[in-house]
Amino acid sequence: MSRRAWKAGVALAAITASVGGSVGTAEAGAFALREQSVYSQGASFAGAAAPGDSISAMYWNPAAVTTAVGLVFESNHSFISPHADFDQDDRTTPLLNALVPGDGGDLGIDAYLPSSYTAYQLNESLYFGVSINTPYGLGTHADRPWIGQVDHLRAKVLTVDVSPTIGYKVNDQLSIAIGAQIQYFDVNITRALFPTPTSPTANLSGDDIGFGFTAGVTYEPFDGTTIGLGFRSAIAHSLEGELVSPTSPGGLPITADLTLPETVTLGLRQRINDRFTLLAGIEWQNWSRLGIVDVENSALGTVTELDFEYKDGWFFSLGGEYAWNENLTLRTGLGYEISPVTDEFRSARLPDANRIWASVGLTYEVNERLSFDAAYTHLFGEESDINRTSAVPGGFGLPATVTYAGSSEASADILSVSLRYKLGG
């Protein structure tokens, strides 16, 4: 079987297993996606690595698999409505407004994001689990004609990550776990070649299967206190694809190497009394490993570059949950995210900036086996600067390079629901 056929088969199996879906503008730093748990989303992911009653904490800390009693299945579904507008300023090359007037419209694309978790208690100490997630994703689109079309028209990133996990409960206080990551990564980027309304486009696409691991520990030093620490490794991808343009309508074969970041998450659950539990969390992502990615052809060498030049990303969150009665638990939380995207390299492709997460959520237990989670989040993005310069062919009365510049402000509404069912125990 060819390498591409093998990749396609793995990708199809993973996407089918995760129910499928589309991804809009990324809703965590850079093009990471945080919406992996409805249970944790209700508190803006405060304490996400310190497991409570949901096995979805396995995404941040695989040791959460040891909270399963019998066989547990959980299915999460998030519906994301992002908005991002661009307002140009006088740094923009003036003639662009005569050739391609427009500010691109709403750059965001509505999206649906699923994830699922299964955990099984083999005996009193040993546990096995599998999670299927979309840890990275991106979808932005600009309406043409617009002044930045030679830099961006459409961008799409899709990942599907399958993570089998083995957990071991050392004693009533300490649990540990390790797991593997099998990750499919696909990217598709389109831009206009010329600053004209009918300009042809160039499309860059590629995909790959990469591998990594997860590890985690859960520690309960006192009754009512849970501390969780989780690690997701970096994953290197060697993309294979093609660059399609008027000069290579059949597709120019290309390759590109990039590494997605490792993530460390620390979570705390502290029971204050019989009804109220305090939640807190800190997360670090090593985005600074993603610099400039060379897109190469074996005969021509470097044909273009993707300039990321990210810095590290951070996320801080604080929240709480309140047991209203024996069936209903309410949650709320605030989070603050420091974006890894810098002013120098920010573009309309990903107008990411620091943001505030404000969330509410609940869990309703129908009976001892069946429960539902629901959550709503609004993201408040800070205003960010965009100043992009691109080379253009001659013949339009323009200099060799043109600039579109201005400010962007993004926001998003996220509505999520999940179902959790327990067998045995």
N, C-alpha and C positions, 0 to 999 in steps of 0.2 A: 504494500500500500504506500502511495506517495505521501510525502510529509504534509502537503496541503490537503490531501484527502483525509489524512488522519486528523489534522486540526479541525477540519470541517465536521467530521464525525463527532469529535469530543465536544465541540461548540454546540452542535445541534442537540446532543444528549443533555448537556448542562442547561441550555435554554429551555428545553422541554420540561426538565425536572423542576425548574424554578418558575414554571407557569408562563414565562415569557413576559415581555413588557418593553416599554420605551423609557428613555431617560432624557430629562430636560436639562436645564442649566444645573450645574453641580450645586448641591446644597450643603457642602462643607468646604473647607479650605481647598483652593485650586479646583481640581475636578474630582475630588473625593465625594462620596455619598455617605451621609451619616444616618440616613433613615433605614436602619437595619432592625429596629425593635420598636413596636408600638408601645409596649410596656414602658420602656425607658424614655421614649419621646415625650410622654406626658409630663416628665420632670426635666425636659431639655437635656436628657441624657446624663443628668447628675447621678453619680453612683452606678453607671452602666456596667462597670467591670466588677462590681460587688453584687453577686446574684441575689435576687429576691425569689419571687414565685415563678419567674419566667426563664425558660432555658435559652431565650434569645440573647442573654448575656454572654453566651458562647462566642459571639462575634468578637467581643473585646477581650474576653478571658475564657479560654477553653475549659478551665477548671469548673465553670458553671455546669458542665455536664454532670457533675457529681450531686447536683440537687435533684436529679430525676428519681422518681419512685416508680418502679415498673417501667413501662414504655410511655413516653411523652412525645406528642407531635404538636408543633406550632406553626401556623401559617400567617405571615404578615403582609399587609397590602397598603401602600402609601400612594396618595394622589397629590401631585405637586403642581402648583400654579405659580410659576415665577414671572417676574416682570423686571425688565432692565431697559432704561432709556438712555440715549446719548444726546447731549446738547453741545454743539460745536462752539468754538470761540475763535478769536481773530488770529490764532496760530495756524489755522487751516489755510492751505494754499488757495488763494482767492478764486482762481479760474475753475477749481473743482465744482463750485456751486453753479457755474454756468454749464459745465459739461454733464455733471451727474448730480443734480440737486436732490437733497433728501438727507435725513439723519438716520435712516435704517429702520425706523419704527421700533416696535417692542422686540427686543432681541431674545426674549425668553420663549421657551416651548413647553407647553403643558406635558406632564409625564405621569406614567404609572410605574411604580417600583415594587416588585415583590421580593420576599425572602422567606425561607423556610428552615425549620430546625427539627431534628429528631434525636432523642436521647433514650438510651436503654440501660437499665441497671442489671448487669450480668450477675453480680452477687453483692455482698455487703461492702466490698471495697472497690470493685472494678466496674467501670462504666464505659460505654461506647456511644458516640454521637456523630451526626453528619449535619453540616449546615451548608446551605446554598444561598449565595448572596451576589449582589452587584456592588462591589466596593468602590468602583470608580465609574463615572459616567459624565457625559456632557452633551448638550444639544442647544446650539444657538443658531439663529437665522436672522439675516438682515434683508429687508425689502429693497430690491433694486429698482431704479438706480439710486445709489447713495454715495456720499463723498468718500467713504472708506472701502469701496467694493474691491479695489485692487489688493487690499489686505485681507478682507473677510466677506464671505457671503453665507457660508454654512459650515458648521463643525459638528461632528458627532463622535463620541467615544462610548464604547460599550465594553464592559467586562462582566464575566460570569465566573464566580469563584466557588469551587466545591471543596469543602474542608472536612475530611474524616478526622475524628478526635478520639483519643483514649484518655480516660481520667482515672485517677486512683485516690481514694479517700484514705489518707494515712491514719487519721483518727477523727474524733468528733470535731476537732478544731482545725485541722489542716487538710487541704485537698490540693492535688497537683494534676496537671494535664499537659499533653503535647498533641500536636496535630499536623497534618500536611495541608498545603494549599495547591490546588490545581486550577490555574487561572487562564481563561481565554480573554484576550485583549484585541479589540478591533478599533481602528481609527479611520475617519473619513473627513477630509478637509477640502473645501471648495472656495476659490476666489476668482474674481474677474481679472482678465489680462490687461484690459485697457479701461480708462475712465470714460466710457461711452455707454449709453443705455442698452445697446445691443451687443456689447462686448462678449466674445467667447470666453469660456472659463477653463481653468486648470483644476483638476481633481486629483488629490493624493489619497491613496487608500492602502491599508496594510493590516495584517493580523498575525497573531502568534499565540502559542501555548507556553506559559511559564510556570515555574514551580517554586514554592517556598514552604514555610512552616509557621506554626503558632505554638505558643507556650503560655502557661498561666498558673497562678497560685491563688487560693482563697484561704484566708486565715480568720478565725473567730476567736480572738483572745479572751473575750468575755461574752457572757450571755447578752444578746442584743446588739453586738458589734460585729460587723463583717467588713473585712478589708480585702479587696481584690486587685491583683496586678496582672495585666495581660500584655502580651507581645505578639505582633504580627510582623513577620520578616519582610525585608525588601524582596521584590521579585524582578528579575531581569528578563526583558523581552527583546527578541531579535525579530523585528517585523519584516515580513515579506509582502510585497504588494506591487502597485503600479502607479505611475504618474501619467494621466491622460490629459492631453492638450491638443490644440490644432497641429502642432509639429510632431506629435506622436499619438495620432488618433487610435492606434491599436494598443496603446499602453506601453510605457517605458518601464521595464522591470526595475524595482528599487528595493533597497533594504535600509533599515534604520534600527539602531540599538538604543534602548533607553531602560532605565531602572525605576520602578515605582517604589515609593518610600516605605521604610519600616515604621511601625506605630507602637508606642508605649502608652498604656492607659492605666491610671490608678483610680480606684473607686472606693467610696466609703458609704456604708449604711449604718446609721446609729439610731437604735430605738430609744426614743425619749420617754415614752410611756406606752400603755397598752394600745393607744390609738395612733400616735404620731411617730413617724420615723424621719430623721434628717438624712438627706442624700447630698453627696458632694463628689466631684470628679475633676481630674486634670488629664489632658491628653497631649502628647507631642508626636508630630510627624516629621520625618527627616526629608522634607521636600527639597532641601538645598542640594541633594545629590542629583536633581534634575536641572541641568544647565542648558547648553545648546546641543541640540540633536542634529547630526548630519544625516541627510537623506542622500543615499549614494546609489549609483549605477555602476556595475562591474566594469564597464568600458569607459564611462565618462567621468567617474569619480563623483565628487559631491555635486548634486544638481540643485539642491536648495537646503535651507536650514530652518529648523523650528527653534526659535529662541524663547526658552522658558526662564532660565536664570532665577529660579525661585529661591526664597529663604525658607527657614523652618516654620512650620505651622503650629499654633497652640490653641487649645480649647479649654475653657474654665467654666464650670457649671455648679449651681447650687439649687437644691429643691427639697421637696418633702412630699410625703404621702400620709393620708389620713384615713383610717378605717372607719367609715361612716356607720356601718353595721357589719354583720358577719358575711354579707354577700357583696357589699359595695365598698370599694376603696377609691379615693380621689387623690389626684396628683397635680402638682404644679411645679414650675421651675424656670430659672433664667440661666442663659449661657452667654458667654462672650467668646467670639472666635477671632483670632489674629490671623489674617490671611497671609499665605506665603507669596502671593503675587505682589510684585513691586511696581511703583509708579513708572519706572523706566521701561518696563517690558509689558505692561498691561495693554490689552487690545480689546476690540469689540468681540473677538472670538471668545474671550473669557473675562468679562469686566468684573472680576472678583475683588472684594474689599472686606475689611473688618465688618463684623455683623453682630447683632444681638439676637438671641433666640428667646422667645417668650412662649411658654407652652402650658396647656392644661390637658389632663387625661383622666381615665378611670379604668378600673377593672371590675367586671361583674361576674361573680361566680354563680352559674346556674345551679350546679350541684358540685359534689366533690371531684367530679371528673371533667366537667365542661366549664370553661370560662371564656369571656370575651374581653378584649382591650380596645379602647378608642382613645385617640389623641388629636389635638389641634395645635398647630404652631404657626406663629407669624414671625418672619425674619425681617429685621430692620437693618438694611445695609447702609454703611456710611458712604457719603459721596466720595467718588474716586476720580483720579485724573487719568486721561488717556492722551497720549502724544505719540503717534505712530508715523514713521516715514517709510515709504516703499518706492522701489525703482519702477519706472514706467518707460515704455518705448517712446521714441520721438514721434513727431508728426502731429501733436495736439496743441502746440504752442505752449507746452509745459517744460519746466526744467527736468533734469534727469531723474529727480526724485520728487515725490509729492508727500505732503503731510496732512493728515486729518487729526484734529486735536479738540479737546473739550472735556466735559465731565460726564460721569455716568453715576446713576443711583439705582440700586437694585433692591427688590423686596420679593417675598414669596409667602404663599399660604400653603400649608401642608395638612391634609386630613388623612388619618390613617386608622385602620381597623385590623384586628387580628383575632384568631381563634386558637385556643389551646385545649387539647384533649389528652387525658391520661387513661392508660389501660393498665390494669394490674396494680400492685402495691397495696 
